[in-house]
Amino acid sequence: MAAQNGEAKRTKVAMRVLVTGGTGLVGQAIRRVVEEQQSEDEEWIFVSSKDADLTDTTATQALFDKHQPTHVIHLAAMVGGLFKNLKYNLDFLRNNIRINDNVLHLAYENGVRKCVSCLSTCIFPDKTTYPIDETMVHNGPPHESNFGYSHAKRMIDVQNRAYYVQHGCTFTSVIPTNVFGPHDNFSLEDGHVVPGLMHKVYMAKRDNKPLTVWGTGSPRRQFIYSYDLARLMVWVLKDYQEVDPIILSVGEEDEISIKECAELVVEAMDFKGEVIYDTTKSDGQFKKTASNAKLRKYQPDFKFTPIKQALKETCDWFAENYDIARK
């Protein structure tokens, strides 16, 4: 197994996997998994926006010409937090549609055998019943705050089906719940719940100040460690044969509250100060429970990393890499 950044050797291998968005949270976790599995007949190439502008068809074609992948894991996307989404819904729609159309169509034109794209639970209808499952993606409009991003991601599922119906392509997608882990975006403005909490605890401990958590702490979420998601995505690439998407998540019984999550982060970072819940701040959606019944049908014995261990490993990584972490 050779894991590379943007350079492919012309070797005869059974699988040459191109990973777009390969230097981010999930891409870095996939790199860790393939390095652990060490298969000689596989070559993995991890590329980032520095290697090609995927909104540009010519640049994307050049990337495929250079690496000649047999398989693709498509993680690249224009992403942002709530404020950025609210302000730039059109940009999120157009840029992500361009990226996805270029990657999928050039995968088809270059004879790629399998393409796995990464979606998000935000694509599900705003008004729905719980738990959500894979059959409910197109049952109603997504939340207004990020409708541009959500519709662009939904279109991957539509395109996957169209490529299968018209050309017989095995293009599919995964829908992870709340992902966290090393190499996350720990920004206080644009980051997600877990990395944002870690950054806040780090600063409160460093500055000897109270920790302020926004909201009541009562909303509940299913968190998946990036390393577990990576292991499952490699399985999807090699063994999952459906075109329809699959939710990759811990079970409903493993959903925890933001307060429980904050307490685990506080423990992992050995913070001894005061914790304040600012209840003037919005809690957001109370729960977005997803069913992992389809995953369990295929992988009944898959062992997820315990949340306490996963949070501790991520906290340790952030503390050790504070100066270089995205934040």
Salt bridges, closest charged atoms under 4 A:
GLU7 OE2 - LYS66 NZ 3.24
GLU35 OE2 - ARG31 NH1 3.73
GLU36 OE2 - ARG32 NE 3.25
GLU42 OE2 - LYS238 NZ 2.70
GLU43 OE2 - ARG16 NE 3.73
GLU109 OE2 - HIS105 NE2 3.32
ASP126 OD2 - LYS127 NZ 3.66
ASP157 OD2 - HIS138 NE2 2.78
ASP157 OD2 - ARG161 NH2 3.88
ASP207 OD1 - ARG206 NE 2.95
ASP228 OD1 - ARG231 NH1 2.71
GLU242 OE1 - LYS294 NZ 2.96
GLU255 OE1 - LYS287 NZ 3.87
GLU260 OE1 - ARG220 NH1 3.72
GLU263 OE2 - LYS259 NZ 2.74
GLU267 OE2 - LYS308 NZ 3.07
ASP270 OD1 - LYS272 NZ 3.06
ASP278 OD2 - LYS281 NZ 3.38
ASP316 OD1 - LYS312 NZ 2.80
